[in-house]
Amino acid sequence: MPIEKVFAHISCSNLESSIPWFTKLFSRAPDESPMEGLAEWHQNNQAAFQLFQDPKNAGHATMTLGVSDLGSERSRLAELKLQPGPIEEADYVSLVRLRDPDQNLIVLAQKRE
């Protein structure tokens, strides 16, 4: 199966209150809303993120985003009051954890050299 694009998906309890949080996370508004209850951010031709209003499934997801400058991203998110956790050192990566308004886990990871 040749895959052309991968969509990460997170359910939220209220799309209108979650969009501002993810707008801060991605530093921009959604790229499109292809159907009622759905907002999408397209990162490039191969990856995208979908935020879908589905209260019964909200709060149970984890999404990991690879970044190139974890320290700068953590500082930016703290300034925006998104409450990122401390930088943690794992075996091969450094990471920062934070929670969206529904308590879905968002992890930023940077490969250590």
Backbone bond lengths (Angstrom), bond angles and torsions (degrees), N, CA, C in turn:
res aa  C-N    CA-C-N  psi(-1)  N-CA   C-N-CA  omega(-1)  CA-C   N-CA-C  phi
1 M - - - 1.445 - - 1.525 109.58 -
2 P 1.315 119.73 110.04 1.457 121.84 174.21 1.540 109.82 -75.26
3 I 1.322 116.79 121.83 1.466 121.72 -179.30 1.518 108.61 -97.73
4 E 1.306 116.69 127.53 1.461 121.29 -179.23 1.516 113.12 -94.53
5 K 1.353 117.18 -30.15 1.454 120.16 -178.59 1.515 109.08 -156.39
6 V 1.328 116.89 143.44 1.456 122.28 176.75 1.526 108.00 -112.99
7 F 1.326 115.76 131.91 1.462 122.25 177.54 1.527 108.97 -111.05
8 A 1.321 117.45 120.56 1.459 121.02 168.48 1.524 106.08 -80.97
9 H 1.326 116.79 143.56 1.460 121.04 -174.28 1.528 109.10 -132.42
10 I 1.325 115.75 132.25 1.458 121.85 173.60 1.524 108.08 -131.35
11 S 1.326 115.19 134.83 1.468 120.72 175.58 1.523 109.20 -90.14
12 C 1.323 114.73 144.37 1.460 120.87 177.36 1.521 109.39 -129.27
13 S 1.323 116.67 161.14 1.457 119.88 179.63 1.522 112.02 -82.35
14 N 1.348 116.80 -28.90 1.460 120.77 -179.17 1.522 108.75 -146.27
15 L 1.308 116.55 109.04 1.460 121.63 -175.78 1.527 111.86 -59.71
16 E 1.318 117.30 -44.78 1.469 120.47 -176.16 1.520 112.66 -63.51
17 S 1.333 118.14 -31.67 1.468 118.82 177.72 1.528 112.08 -86.85
18 S 1.328 118.51 -20.27 1.465 121.11 179.59 1.525 112.91 -86.55
19 I 1.327 117.82 -29.98 1.469 120.34 -179.46 1.533 112.28 -55.60
20 P 1.339 120.59 -44.62 1.466 118.64 179.74 1.532 113.38 -60.66
21 W 1.332 117.80 -35.88 1.464 121.27 179.18 1.523 110.14 -64.91
22 F 1.337 117.39 -47.94 1.458 120.48 -179.61 1.533 111.63 -71.70
23 T 1.316 118.02 -27.47 1.463 121.43 173.52 1.522 109.75 -62.30
24 K 1.331 117.15 -40.99 1.469 120.43 175.64 1.529 110.44 -66.91
25 L 1.331 117.12 -44.20 1.465 120.61 -179.10 1.527 110.78 -57.13
26 F 1.343 117.32 -48.58 1.462 121.96 -176.02 1.530 113.64 -89.97
27 S 1.323 117.86 -1.74 1.480 123.39 -179.66 1.520 112.94 63.14
28 R 1.331 117.12 26.25 1.468 119.78 176.52 1.534 109.78 -170.11
29 A 1.302 113.99 158.51 1.466 121.14 178.64 1.532 110.20 -70.77
30 P 1.325 117.50 164.52 1.473 119.55 176.93 1.522 111.48 -57.20
31 D 1.325 115.04 148.38 1.459 120.56 177.67 1.517 111.95 -76.45
32 E 1.327 116.32 -33.30 1.463 118.94 177.76 1.518 110.85 -161.91
33 S 1.315 114.22 163.88 1.464 123.57 174.27 1.525 106.44 -127.59
34 P 1.343 117.26 86.20 1.457 120.85 -171.46 1.526 115.27 -70.80
35 M 1.335 116.88 -14.85 1.463 120.63 176.70 1.521 109.02 -158.98
36 E 1.296 116.80 165.15 1.461 121.34 -179.65 1.527 109.95 -59.29
37 G 1.332 115.59 133.00 1.453 121.13 177.57 1.511 115.23 84.19
38 L 1.345 117.94 8.80 1.460 121.45 -176.41 1.523 110.83 -133.23
39 A 1.335 115.65 133.52 1.466 121.86 172.84 1.526 107.07 -126.40
40 E 1.339 116.13 142.75 1.462 120.70 -178.19 1.522 111.65 -129.22
41 W 1.328 114.86 140.31 1.451 123.50 171.83 1.521 106.55 -117.11
42 H 1.319 117.49 120.27 1.459 122.03 179.96 1.525 107.71 -96.31
43 Q 1.329 116.66 120.65 1.458 121.06 -176.56 1.525 112.45 -87.51
44 N 1.293 116.00 -33.98 1.467 122.58 176.95 1.524 105.95 -168.89
45 N 1.315 117.58 -166.68 1.461 119.38 -178.14 1.527 113.42 -73.74
46 Q 1.331 117.61 -12.11 1.456 119.94 -176.57 1.524 114.44 -111.09
47 A 1.323 119.60 -14.74 1.463 121.53 -174.43 1.523 111.24 -137.65
48 A 1.330 114.40 144.95 1.459 120.72 176.84 1.526 108.87 -151.47
49 F 1.311 115.66 163.31 1.456 122.15 179.01 1.520 109.36 -123.72
50 Q 1.316 116.05 132.27 1.463 121.81 177.19 1.523 109.87 -114.00
51 L 1.324 116.02 131.76 1.461 123.61 173.53 1.518 106.50 -113.01
52 F 1.337 116.11 117.09 1.457 121.15 -172.71 1.519 110.62 -121.95
53 Q 1.323 116.35 131.04 1.460 120.77 177.95 1.528 109.57 -75.17
54 D 1.326 114.85 110.54 1.459 122.68 -177.86 1.531 106.83 -155.47
55 P 1.335 117.24 80.09 1.471 120.73 -172.26 1.523 115.16 -53.89
56 K 1.313 118.27 -35.29 1.472 118.54 -176.52 1.528 112.53 -68.85
57 N 1.330 118.43 -21.73 1.458 121.52 179.27 1.529 113.78 -108.01
58 A 1.311 117.38 0.93 1.464 121.23 -178.15 1.527 110.88 -67.88
59 G 1.318 115.17 143.52 1.456 121.14 173.48 1.509 115.76 90.43
60 H 1.328 118.56 6.95 1.467 121.05 -175.94 1.531 113.65 -115.70
61 A 1.324 118.38 8.47 1.467 120.98 -173.33 1.520 111.97 -103.96
62 T 1.324 114.55 157.93 1.458 122.76 170.29 1.527 107.32 -130.48
63 M 1.321 116.02 135.37 1.452 121.28 176.19 1.524 107.84 -132.26
64 T 1.325 116.51 128.81 1.460 121.87 177.10 1.521 109.05 -108.53
65 L 1.322 115.30 130.72 1.458 122.61 -179.65 1.524 108.93 -117.79
66 G 1.313 117.34 123.40 1.453 121.57 175.99 1.521 110.02 -79.52
67 V 1.322 116.45 130.10 1.469 121.41 -179.61 1.524 109.13 -127.42
68 S 1.331 116.62 161.42 1.460 120.48 -178.28 1.519 113.27 -97.32
69 D 1.343 118.73 -18.60 1.465 121.84 -179.67 1.527 108.51 -139.54
70 L 1.316 115.90 83.82 1.458 121.98 -174.84 1.524 112.60 -61.30
71 G 1.321 117.36 -40.96 1.464 120.47 -179.70 1.518 112.51 -60.86
72 S 1.320 116.70 -45.39 1.469 120.42 179.01 1.522 111.39 -65.44
73 E 1.337 116.36 -41.57 1.465 119.21 179.03 1.526 111.13 -64.63
74 R 1.332 117.46 -41.16 1.455 120.03 178.66 1.528 110.32 -61.88
75 S 1.327 117.03 -43.82 1.475 120.91 178.25 1.516 111.46 -61.70
76 R 1.337 116.92 -44.07 1.467 121.15 179.19 1.524 110.84 -60.65
77 L 1.322 117.06 -45.28 1.466 120.67 -178.67 1.528 111.74 -67.60
78 A 1.323 117.25 -35.22 1.465 120.71 176.78 1.531 110.42 -65.47
79 E 1.337 116.82 -41.97 1.470 120.64 177.48 1.524 111.44 -61.40
80 L 1.341 116.70 -32.38 1.466 121.39 178.96 1.523 112.31 -84.19
81 K 1.342 116.22 3.01 1.472 122.99 177.94 1.531 113.13 63.53
82 L 1.347 116.51 35.11 1.467 121.05 176.33 1.527 111.79 -89.01
83 Q 1.310 117.43 0.12 1.458 124.83 173.51 1.534 114.48 58.67
84 P 1.335 117.08 54.30 1.470 118.02 175.07 1.521 110.09 -68.90
85 G 1.323 115.89 147.31 1.454 120.51 175.93 1.517 110.77 -75.73
86 P 1.327 116.11 -176.53 1.465 119.79 178.65 1.518 111.07 -71.66
87 I 1.318 115.76 163.61 1.462 120.18 173.24 1.527 107.63 -72.91
88 E 1.316 115.65 126.55 1.464 122.50 -179.99 1.528 108.52 -110.63
89 E 1.309 115.48 144.06 1.453 120.66 178.43 1.529 108.87 -103.23
90 A 1.317 116.87 121.31 1.458 122.52 174.25 1.527 107.44 -106.90
91 D 1.321 117.72 -173.45 1.470 120.35 -176.30 1.527 113.16 -58.05
92 Y 1.332 116.66 -46.90 1.469 119.99 -173.69 1.518 114.04 -122.92
93 V 1.314 116.92 -7.89 1.459 121.16 -177.36 1.519 110.24 -135.08
94 S 1.316 114.53 161.02 1.460 122.21 166.71 1.516 105.24 -107.31
95 L 1.330 117.32 146.09 1.456 118.61 -177.25 1.517 112.20 -145.25
96 V 1.322 113.99 159.89 1.460 123.91 175.16 1.519 106.86 -131.92
97 R 1.326 115.52 134.32 1.468 120.77 179.03 1.526 109.52 -110.48
98 L 1.321 115.59 143.23 1.453 121.36 172.61 1.521 108.73 -150.40
99 R 1.314 116.25 163.14 1.459 122.27 -177.13 1.518 110.04 -118.92
100 D 1.340 115.73 139.81 1.471 120.50 175.36 1.533 108.63 -79.74
101 P 1.326 118.85 179.50 1.465 120.90 -177.65 1.529 114.49 -58.89
102 D 1.329 118.66 -23.71 1.461 121.80 178.63 1.528 112.57 -96.75
103 Q 1.321 116.98 5.00 1.459 124.09 -179.65 1.529 114.11 76.18
104 N 1.345 118.07 17.23 1.459 120.36 168.29 1.525 106.77 -64.58
105 L 1.322 116.76 143.29 1.453 121.40 -178.28 1.523 110.62 -90.21
106 I 1.326 116.06 126.57 1.461 122.91 175.10 1.530 106.14 -113.76
107 V 1.318 116.06 127.47 1.466 121.48 -179.88 1.522 108.58 -119.51
108 L 1.315 115.94 127.16 1.463 121.53 171.96 1.521 106.64 -100.20
109 A 1.312 116.97 131.54 1.463 120.82 -176.96 1.524 110.70 -131.17
110 Q 1.331 115.58 140.72 1.454 122.38 175.26 1.519 107.81 -129.88
111 K 1.309 116.65 127.53 1.464 121.91 178.19 1.524 108.94 -64.81
112 R 1.318 115.55 132.29 1.471 120.22 177.37 1.511 108.84 -85.45
113 E 1.323 115.33 144.27 1.466 120.02 179.53 1.486 111.47 -101.65
